[in-house]
C-alpha cells in the first residue's frame, strides 16, 4: 500500500464525513444591518457535550514544508474544533476515519481563500498545518472538564503532497 496522500481541494461534499466546510458561497440566508451585510447562518454543528462550552482561542501556526511528513494525528472526544483563518493563506486539512481506535487512511485537503472548517467531535485530524506562510487562526473548541485530546503516532508516516504541490503553493499569491 502506498504511503503517499494526494492533496485535493476542500469541498463540502468531500469533507462531509468529517465535519463542515465554512465559507460564504451561494445566496446568503438573510440580509442584516439594513441590507449591508449578508448573513450565512448557522454553518457548523458545534458539539461540546453536556459539560463543555465553546471557547475562542487564537493559534499562530508556523508553515509546514511540502511534501509533509504526517507522523501524528489527534482527535478531541469531548468537542468539535473549528478553524477560522484570519488571512487568505492556504492551509492543509488532514482527516482520517476511525479504524478501531486509531486513524485509518488519511485524506488531505487544501483550503481556498475564505474557507474554514469545523472538525466533528472525535474525528481524527492532523495538527494545524499552514503552508507557505505562518497562519493566524481563530479556533472555537471545547472548554470544560476532562481530557479532550487523544494522540496517535503514525509509524511509518504518511507523505502528504508532492514537490509539485510545494511549487504550486509557493507561487500562490
N, CA, C and O of each residue as an XYZ file, in Angstrom:
692
protein
N       0.841     -1.185      0.000
C       0.000      0.000      0.000
C       0.882      1.242      0.000
O       1.821      1.344      0.789
N       0.579      2.173     -0.877
C       1.320      3.426     -0.965
C       1.088      4.246      0.298
O      -0.023      4.276      0.828
N       2.116      4.900      0.771
C       2.016      5.787      1.933
C       1.930      7.249      1.495
O       2.135      8.150      2.308
N       1.625      7.492      0.210
C       1.511      8.848     -0.307
C       0.048      9.265     -0.372
O      -0.810      8.508     -0.825
N      -0.217     10.473      0.085
C      -1.568     11.029      0.109
C      -1.582     12.274     -0.775
O      -0.815     13.210     -0.550
N      -2.452     12.282     -1.774
C      -2.602     13.459     -2.635
C      -3.405     14.527     -1.908
O      -4.236     14.222     -1.051
N      -3.149     15.766     -2.256
C      -3.888     16.890     -1.687
C      -4.989     17.265     -2.663
O      -4.719     17.577     -3.823
N      -6.225     17.236     -2.195
C      -7.356     17.624     -3.023
C      -7.940     18.941     -2.570
O      -7.596     19.441     -1.499
N      -8.826     19.510     -3.379
C      -9.487     20.754     -2.968
C     -10.482     20.476     -1.846
O     -11.066     19.395     -1.775
N     -10.663     21.440     -0.991
C     -11.613     21.318      0.109
C     -13.009     21.646     -0.410
O     -13.287     22.785     -0.783
N     -13.881     20.649     -0.432
C     -15.276     20.856     -0.836
C     -16.184     20.335      0.267
O     -15.805     19.453      1.038
N     -17.376     20.888      0.332
C     -18.334     20.467      1.361
C     -18.668     18.986      1.217
O     -18.765     18.279      2.219
N     -18.843     18.513      0.005
C     -19.212     17.110     -0.207
C     -18.098     16.160      0.223
O     -18.357     15.164      0.898
N     -16.863     16.464     -0.166
C     -15.747     15.577      0.178
C     -15.463     15.579      1.675
O     -15.037     14.564      2.226
N     -15.695     16.709      2.334
C     -15.370     16.845      3.760
C     -16.517     16.418      4.673
O     -16.311     16.290      5.880
N     -17.705     16.195      4.142
C     -18.899     15.926      4.950
C     -18.739     14.808      5.982
O     -19.293     14.945      7.073
N     -18.022     13.712      5.715
C     -17.891     12.695      6.759
C     -17.118     13.151      8.000
O     -17.161     12.491      9.038
N     -16.417     14.273      7.890
C     -15.534     14.718      8.969
C     -16.019     15.990      9.669
O     -15.562     16.300     10.769
N     -16.931     16.721      9.048
C     -17.409     17.981      9.607
C     -17.950     18.873      8.514
O     -18.477     18.390      7.512
N     -17.820     20.171      8.703
C     -18.363     21.135      7.755
C     -17.275     22.065      7.236
O     -16.347     22.428      7.959
N     -17.410     22.442      5.971
C     -16.591     23.498      5.388
C     -17.330     24.799      5.640
O     -18.529     24.900      5.378
N     -16.625     25.786      6.143
C     -17.229     27.079      6.445
C     -16.782     28.080      5.396
O     -15.602     28.419      5.301
N     -17.747     28.550      4.607
C     -17.451     29.522      3.571
C     -18.734     30.237      3.185
O     -19.832     29.709      3.357
N     -18.581     31.428      2.667
C     -19.732     32.223      2.243
C     -19.922     32.016      0.744
O     -19.384     32.767     -0.068
N     -20.693     30.990      0.387
C     -20.976     30.702     -1.025
C     -22.486     30.630     -1.217
O     -23.230     30.329     -0.284
N     -22.920     30.907     -2.424
C     -24.346     30.880     -2.720
C     -25.040     32.094     -2.132
O     -24.411     33.038     -1.655
N     -26.351     32.033     -2.184
C     -27.149     33.133     -1.644
C     -27.093     33.122     -0.117
O     -27.145     32.053      0.491
N     -26.990     34.287      0.507
C     -26.986     34.320      1.970
C     -28.354     33.913      2.512
O     -29.364     33.989      1.812
N     -28.368     33.482      3.759
C     -29.621     33.105      4.411
C     -30.491     34.314      4.696
O     -31.719     34.228      4.675
N     -29.852     35.434      4.962
C     -30.608     36.668      5.213
C     -29.671     37.856      5.108
O     -28.452     37.724      5.218
N     -30.260     39.002      4.897
C     -29.524     40.254      4.908
C     -29.813     40.949      6.229
O     -30.950     40.958      6.701
N     -28.777     41.531      6.821
C     -28.925     42.234      8.099
C     -28.265     43.604      7.965
O     -27.728     43.943      6.910
N     -28.308     44.370      9.018
C     -27.685     45.699      9.064
C     -28.160     46.580      7.905
O     -27.370     47.149      7.151
N     -29.490     46.663      7.804
C     -30.121     47.486      6.765
C     -29.737     47.032      5.359
O     -29.636     47.836      4.432
N     -29.526     45.722      5.225
C     -29.218     45.160      3.918
C     -27.770     45.260      3.491
O     -27.435     44.904      2.361
N     -26.898     45.741      4.375
C     -25.492     45.922      4.027
C     -24.603     44.754      4.431
O     -23.395     44.782      4.195
N     -25.187     43.736      5.034
C     -24.394     42.585      5.478
C     -25.158     41.303      5.174
O     -26.313     41.138      5.567
N     -24.490     40.402      4.466
C     -25.083     39.100      4.151
C     -24.724     38.119      5.263
O     -23.553     37.960      5.608
N     -25.736     37.469      5.816
C     -25.507     36.501      6.891
C     -25.672     35.084      6.345
O     -26.721     34.723      5.813
N     -24.615     34.296      6.490
C     -24.636     32.872      6.179
C     -24.775     32.190      7.531
O     -23.801     32.039      8.269
N     -25.976     31.786      7.839
C     -26.405     31.469      9.195
C     -26.131     30.018      9.602
O     -26.377     29.092      8.829
N     -25.624     29.831     10.818
C     -25.534     28.538     11.497
C     -24.895     27.467     10.622
O     -25.534     26.460     10.315
N     -23.658     27.665     10.221
C     -22.991     26.806      9.254
C     -22.193     25.655      9.859
O     -21.641     24.853      9.106
N     -22.107     25.535     11.180
C     -21.321     24.463     11.800
C     -22.107     23.795     12.912
O     -22.844     24.450     13.650
N     -21.944     22.509     13.022
C     -22.560     21.734     14.094
C     -21.586     21.680     15.280
O     -20.906     20.676     15.491
N     -21.532     22.764     16.040
C     -20.656     22.802     17.212
C     -21.178     21.808     18.240
O     -22.377     21.760     18.515
N     -20.281     21.021     18.800
C     -20.673     19.929     19.691
C     -19.701     19.894     20.856
O     -18.537     19.528     20.693
N     -20.181     20.274     22.034
C     -19.324     20.332     23.209
C     -19.807     19.441     24.341
O     -19.378     19.604     25.484
N     -20.689     18.505     24.039
C     -21.163     17.586     25.055
C     -21.926     18.303     26.154
O     -22.106     19.520     26.105
N     -22.373     17.541     27.147
C     -23.210     18.134     28.196
C     -22.452     18.996     29.206
O     -23.059     19.820     29.890
N     -21.119     18.816     29.308
C     -20.376     19.516     30.350
C     -19.467     20.620     29.843
O     -18.810     21.290     30.640
N     -19.416     20.825     28.528
C     -18.488     21.798     27.978
C     -19.175     23.046     27.481
O     -20.401     23.155     27.471
N     -18.350     23.980     27.069
C     -18.833     25.220     26.473
C     -17.865     25.595     25.363
O     -16.760     25.058     25.281
N     -18.282     26.511     24.521
C     -17.418     26.996     23.443
C     -16.414     27.994     24.001
O     -16.758     28.856     24.809
N     -15.197     27.866     23.567
C     -14.154     28.836     23.872
C     -13.530     29.290     22.566
O     -13.449     28.512     21.616
N     -13.091     30.533     22.507
C     -12.422     31.062     21.324
C     -10.976     31.348     21.695
O     -10.698     32.105     22.624
N     -10.061     30.733     20.957
C      -8.626     30.929     21.158
C      -8.021     31.399     19.846
O      -8.639     31.269     18.790
N      -6.818     31.942     19.912
C      -6.065     32.301     18.723
C      -4.850     31.395     18.638
O      -4.132     31.223     19.623
N      -4.614     30.813     17.466
C      -3.467     29.939     17.224
C      -2.606     30.605     16.157
O      -3.126     31.044     15.131
N      -1.316     30.685     16.381
C      -0.363     31.160     15.386
C       0.511     29.978     15.011
O       1.393     29.580     15.772
N       0.261     29.416     13.826
C       0.962     28.220     13.392
C       2.053     28.525     12.385
O       1.869     29.336     11.478
N       3.190     27.870     12.551
C       4.293     28.003     11.603
C       4.027     27.123     10.388
O       3.412     26.064     10.517
N       4.487     27.549      9.201
C       4.196     26.772      7.996
C       4.974     25.460      7.967
O       6.070     25.348      8.515
N       4.376     24.484      7.316
C       4.992     23.187      7.096
C       5.443     23.089      5.653
O       4.751     23.571      4.756
N       6.595     22.473      5.413
C       7.023     22.277      4.024
C       6.256     21.116      3.388
O       5.783     20.208      4.071
N       6.150     21.177      2.072
C       5.578     20.076      1.301
C       6.687     19.415      0.497
O       7.594     20.105      0.032
N       6.643     18.111      0.322
C       5.687     17.192      0.916
C       5.796     17.180      2.440
O       6.864     17.396      3.014
N       4.646     16.918      3.073
C       4.524     16.933      4.530
C       4.605     15.510      5.066
O       3.943     14.608      4.551
N       5.401     15.313      6.083
C       5.550     14.013      6.739
C       4.543     13.934      7.881
O       4.746     14.534      8.937
N       3.457     13.193      7.668
C       2.385     13.082      8.660
C       2.709     11.934      9.605
O       2.547     10.763      9.261
N       3.172     12.291     10.811
C       3.540     11.260     11.775
C       2.764     11.370     13.089
O       3.064     10.667     14.054
N       1.764     12.258     13.119
C       0.954     12.433     14.320
C      -0.445     12.876     13.906
O      -0.608     13.775     13.080
N      -1.443     12.234     14.491
C      -2.828     12.687     14.334
C      -3.429     12.777     15.723
O      -2.936     12.171     16.674
N      -4.501     13.541     15.820
C      -5.163     13.731     17.107
C      -6.659     13.769     16.904
O      -7.152     13.929     15.788
N      -7.371     13.619     18.006
C      -8.818     13.819     17.989
C      -9.243     14.339     19.352
O      -8.518     14.227     20.341
N     -10.445     14.912     19.373
C     -10.959     15.536     20.586
C     -12.296     14.882     20.919
O     -13.307     15.210     20.298
N     -12.323     13.965     21.884
C     -13.538     13.202     22.169
C     -14.652     14.003     22.837
O     -15.801     13.560     22.846
N     -14.338     15.170     23.395
C     -15.346     15.919     24.144
C     -15.932     17.090     23.369
O     -16.899     17.699     23.826
N     -15.370     17.424     22.201
C     -15.923     18.554     21.471
C     -15.377     18.714     20.079
O     -14.267     18.280     19.771
N     -16.171     19.344     19.243
C     -15.740     19.685     17.896
C     -14.683     20.785     17.965
O     -14.459     21.390     19.014
N     -14.038     21.030     16.822
C     -12.992     22.047     16.777
C     -13.101     22.794     15.445
O     -13.046     22.191     14.374
N     -13.255     24.117     15.534
C     -13.444     24.965     14.362
C     -12.198     25.807     14.136
O     -11.684     26.435     15.062
N     -11.711     25.816     12.880
C     -10.552     26.609     12.496
C     -10.988     27.666     11.498
O     -11.445     27.341     10.402
N     -10.846     28.935     11.876
C     -11.209     30.061     11.023
C      -9.952     30.879     10.753
O      -9.484     31.600     11.634
N      -9.397     30.775      9.535
C      -8.164     31.517      9.251
C      -8.417     33.016      9.276
O      -9.477     33.487      8.866
N      -7.438     33.751      9.758
C      -7.550     35.201      9.817
C      -6.732     35.857      8.700
O      -6.446     37.054      8.741
N      -6.364     35.049      7.703
C      -5.725     35.533      6.484
C      -6.269     34.687      5.339
O      -7.049     33.762      5.563
N      -5.870     34.993      4.145
C      -6.332     34.225      2.977
C      -5.320     33.177      2.539
O      -5.455     32.607      1.456
N      -4.312     32.915      3.356
C      -3.297     31.929      3.005
C      -3.856     30.510      3.166
O      -4.668     30.257      4.056
N      -3.419     29.585      2.299
C      -3.935     28.221      2.388
C      -3.377     27.468      3.598
O      -2.307     27.781      4.121
N      -4.138     26.478      4.009
C      -3.649     25.521      4.997
C      -4.173     24.152      4.618
O      -5.157     24.023      3.889
N      -3.499     23.130      5.125
C      -3.944     21.767      4.871
C      -4.897     21.339      5.966
O      -4.715     21.672      7.136
N      -5.910     20.600      5.572
C      -6.819     19.948      6.498
C      -6.668     18.457      6.226
O      -7.035     17.966      5.158
N      -6.126     17.749      7.203
C      -5.882     16.318      7.054
C      -6.773     15.598      8.053
O      -6.724     15.880      9.250
N      -7.573     14.682      7.573
C      -8.532     13.961      8.411
C      -8.464     12.477      8.076
O      -7.967     12.085      7.020
N      -8.973     11.660      8.994
C      -8.977     10.216      8.762
C     -10.167      9.593      9.471
O     -10.581     10.064     10.530
N     -10.718      8.533      8.888
C     -11.762      7.800      9.592
C     -11.155      7.040     10.759
O      -9.953      6.773     10.784
N     -11.989      6.697     11.716
C     -11.536      5.864     12.831
C     -11.452      4.418     12.349
O     -12.357      3.921     11.680
N     -10.366      3.760     12.694
C     -10.167      2.353     12.340
C      -9.880      1.579     13.626
O      -8.739      1.201     13.892
N     -10.926      1.349     14.417
C     -10.747      0.600     15.661
C      -9.946      1.324     16.713
O      -9.147      0.710     17.421
N     -10.151      2.643     16.828
C      -9.455      3.419     17.860
C      -8.166      4.070     17.396
O      -7.502      4.751     18.177
N      -7.802      3.871     16.132
C      -6.633      4.533     15.553
C      -7.049      5.163     14.228
O      -8.081      4.797     13.665
N      -6.247      6.114     13.721
C      -6.609      6.721     12.445
C      -6.494      5.721     11.290
O      -5.536      4.952     11.214
N      -7.483      5.745     10.398
C      -7.411      4.996      9.151
C      -6.627      5.785      8.121
O      -5.867      6.688      8.469
N      -6.814      5.440      6.832
C      -6.095      6.134      5.757
C      -6.544      7.594      5.688
O      -7.734      7.874      5.542
N      -5.587      8.526      5.794
C      -5.926      9.954      5.803
C      -6.372     10.462      4.435
O      -6.085      9.867      3.396
N      -7.083     11.582      4.478
C      -7.396     12.400      3.305
C      -6.861     13.787      3.587
O      -6.908     14.265      4.720
N      -6.353     14.429      2.553
C      -5.770     15.761      2.709
C      -6.465     16.731      1.765
O      -6.702     16.424      0.597
N      -6.786     17.908      2.294
C      -7.467     18.950      1.542
C      -6.696     20.254      1.709
O      -6.173     20.545      2.784
N      -6.632     21.024      0.649
C      -6.063     22.375      0.715
C      -7.202     23.374      0.675
O      -8.104     23.260     -0.156
N      -7.166     24.345      1.563
C      -8.215     25.356      1.597
C      -8.001     26.382      0.495
O      -6.884     26.611      0.031
N      -9.094     26.982      0.102
C      -9.083     28.142     -0.778
C      -9.276     29.377      0.104
O      -9.710     29.251      1.249
N      -8.961     30.561     -0.407
C      -9.191     31.762      0.396
C     -10.640     31.835      0.874
O     -11.575     31.589      0.112
N     -10.802     32.178      2.149
C     -12.138     32.336      2.715
C     -12.747     31.063      3.262
O     -13.903     31.081      3.687
N     -12.012     29.951      3.269
C     -12.555     28.701      3.810
C     -11.994     28.405      5.191
O     -10.803     28.580      5.451
N     -12.877     27.955      6.066
C     -12.511     27.407      7.361
C     -13.178     26.048      7.477
O     -13.900     25.625      6.575
N     -12.935     25.363      8.588
C     -13.548     24.052      8.791
C     -14.008     23.896     10.234
O     -13.463     24.504     11.156
N     -15.016     23.072     10.393
C     -15.414     22.581     11.699
C     -15.204     21.077     11.661
O     -15.864     20.372     10.897
N     -14.289     20.589     12.479
C     -13.986     19.163     12.543
C     -14.836     18.564     13.653
O     -14.805     19.025     14.794
N     -15.590     17.536     13.306
C     -16.523     16.935     14.246
C     -15.852     16.331     15.473
O     -14.670     15.989     15.457
N     -16.635     16.213     16.524
C     -16.155     15.614     17.770
C     -15.681     14.188     17.497
O     -16.396     13.406     16.872
N     -14.480     13.848     17.962
C     -13.941     12.502     17.832
C     -13.340     12.164     16.481
O     -12.953     11.017     16.258
N     -13.249     13.131     15.568
C     -12.686     12.869     14.238
C     -11.163     13.016     14.289
O     -10.641     14.021     14.771
N     -10.463     12.001     13.787
C      -9.001     12.073     13.703
C      -8.614     13.157     12.704
O      -9.201     13.257     11.626
N      -7.618     13.971     13.071
C      -7.129     15.018     12.168
C      -5.670     15.308     12.432
O      -5.149     15.058     13.519
N      -5.019     15.847     11.404
C      -3.645     16.296     11.567
C      -3.606     17.567     12.387
O      -4.633     18.203     12.627
N      -2.425     17.922     12.807
C      -2.257     19.165     13.557
C      -2.463     20.344     12.604
O      -2.480     20.163     11.386
N      -2.617     21.527     13.146
C      -2.779     22.733     12.337
C      -1.589     22.830     11.387
O      -0.437     22.833     11.822
N      -1.877     22.911     10.081
C      -0.827     22.797      9.072
C      -0.889     23.942      8.055
O      -1.330     23.733      6.925
N      -0.452     25.152      8.438
C      -0.342     26.216      7.438
C       0.714     25.833      6.400
O       1.674     25.128      6.712
N       0.530     26.298      5.175
C       1.535     26.072      4.135
C       1.858     27.413      3.487
O       0.977     28.247      3.276
N       3.112     27.601      3.184
C       3.544     28.845      2.541
C       3.989     29.910      3.520
O       5.135     30.358      3.479
N       3.090     30.317      4.400
C       3.374     31.382      5.375
C       2.792     30.991      6.737
O       1.931     30.114      6.811
N       3.256     31.633      7.811
C       2.612     31.384      9.099
C       1.120     31.714      9.009
O       0.709     32.566      8.221
N       0.326     31.034      9.816
C      -1.108     31.258      9.788
C      -1.652     31.616     11.155
O      -1.323     30.983     12.158
N      -2.489     32.643     11.181
C      -3.189     33.049     12.395
C      -4.636     32.581     12.263
O      -5.289     32.842     11.253
N      -5.132     31.890     13.285
C      -6.459     31.293     13.246
C      -7.231     31.624     14.509
O      -6.673     31.659     15.605
N      -8.524     31.867     14.338
C      -9.449     31.848     15.463
C      -9.943     30.413     15.547
O     -10.380     29.837     14.550
N      -9.871     29.840     16.741
C     -10.256     28.447     16.944
C     -11.346     28.404     18.011
O     -11.189     28.935     19.111
N     -12.448     27.762     17.657
C     -13.558     27.575     18.590
C     -13.552     26.104     18.973
O     -13.712     25.227     18.124
N     -13.364     25.843     20.270
C     -13.356     24.453     20.700
C     -13.810     24.302     22.141
O     -14.173     25.276     22.801
N     -13.783     23.072     22.612
C     -14.301     22.665     23.917
C     -13.493     23.269     25.051
O     -12.263     23.214     25.057
N     -14.203     23.847     26.010
C     -13.624     24.291     27.273
C     -14.457     23.610     28.360
O     -15.672     23.796     28.426
N     -13.805     22.830     29.199
C     -14.538     22.143     30.244
C     -13.707     21.051     30.879
O     -12.519     20.913     30.590
N     -14.335     20.273     31.748
C     -13.609     19.227     32.463
C     -13.280     18.042     31.555
O     -13.908     17.833     30.517
N     -12.280     17.278     31.977
C     -11.933     16.044     31.282
C     -10.833     16.236     30.262
O     -10.517     17.354     29.855
N     -10.260     15.116     29.861
C      -9.203     15.126     28.852
C      -9.800     15.158     27.455
O     -10.537     14.250     27.070
N      -9.487     16.194     26.699
C     -10.078     16.353     25.373
C      -9.048     16.206     24.265
O      -9.206     16.798     23.197
N      -8.014     15.443     24.493
C      -7.002     15.236     23.461
C      -6.542     13.786     23.484
O      -6.085     13.284     24.511
N      -6.667     13.122     22.343
C      -6.070     11.804     22.125
C      -5.130     11.942     20.948
O      -5.499     12.509     19.920
N      -3.917     11.429     21.089
C      -2.943     11.493     20.010
C      -2.586     10.087     19.552
O      -2.613      9.133     20.330
N      -2.252      9.983     18.272
C      -1.811      8.709     17.705
C      -0.564      8.974     16.870
O      -0.598      9.743     15.909
N       0.543      8.323     17.250
C       1.759      8.391     16.443
C       1.534      7.542     15.193
O       0.946      6.463     15.265
N       2.001      8.031     14.058
C       1.836      7.336     12.785
C       3.207      6.812     12.362
O       4.111      7.587     12.050
N       3.349      5.485     12.357
C       4.623      4.868     12.017
C       4.375      3.618     11.182
O       3.812      2.647     11.687
N       4.778      3.621      9.935
C       5.533      4.662      9.251
C       4.644      5.848      8.905
O       3.424      5.708      8.811
N       5.253      7.013      8.717
C       4.453      8.206      8.424
C       3.855      8.155      7.023
O       4.339      7.436      6.149
N       2.801      8.925      6.832
C       2.228      9.166      5.513
C       2.954     10.364      4.919
O       3.365     11.264      5.650
N       3.112     10.382      3.613
C       3.696     11.527      2.920
C       2.561     12.243      2.203
O       1.930     11.683      1.307
N       2.305     13.481      2.601
C       1.182     14.262      2.083
C       1.703     15.285      1.090
O       2.550     16.116      1.420
N       1.189     15.215     -0.127
C       1.567     16.172     -1.148
C       2.839     15.762     -1.871
O       3.376     14.672     -1.672
N       3.303     16.679     -2.721
C       4.432     16.401     -3.605
C       5.262     17.663     -3.791
O       4.910     18.738     -3.304
N       6.361     17.508     -4.502
C       7.185     18.664     -4.847
C       6.403     19.622     -5.743
O       6.582     20.837     -5.661
N       5.535     19.078     -6.598
C       4.704     19.923     -7.453
C       3.742     20.767     -6.609
O       3.516     21.940     -6.907
N       3.177     20.164     -5.551
C       2.315     20.925     -4.644
C       3.108     22.047     -3.980
O       2.611     23.165     -3.847
N       4.341     21.751     -3.564
C       5.174     22.766     -2.924
C       5.372     23.948     -3.860
O       5.276     25.098     -3.431
N       5.646     23.681     -5.136
C       5.831     24.755     -6.112
C       4.534     25.525     -6.350
O       4.540     26.749     -6.477
N       3.418     24.787     -6.408
C       2.115     25.430     -6.650
C       1.754     26.384     -5.514
O       1.314     27.504     -5.771
N       1.931     25.957     -4.266
C       1.565     26.802     -3.143
C       2.576     27.918     -2.920
O       2.212     28.978     -2.411
N       3.829     27.708     -3.287
C       4.836     28.762     -3.161
C       4.526     29.886     -4.156
O       4.797     31.056     -3.883
N       3.953     29.521     -5.315
C       3.665     30.507     -6.344
C       2.323     31.214     -6.113
O       2.049     32.233     -6.748
N       1.493     30.691     -5.219
C       0.178     31.290     -4.965
C       0.340     32.664     -4.338
O       1.217     32.863     -3.499
N      -0.511     33.627     -4.744
C      -0.406     34.978     -4.176
C      -0.755     35.004     -2.708
O      -0.717     36.063     -2.082
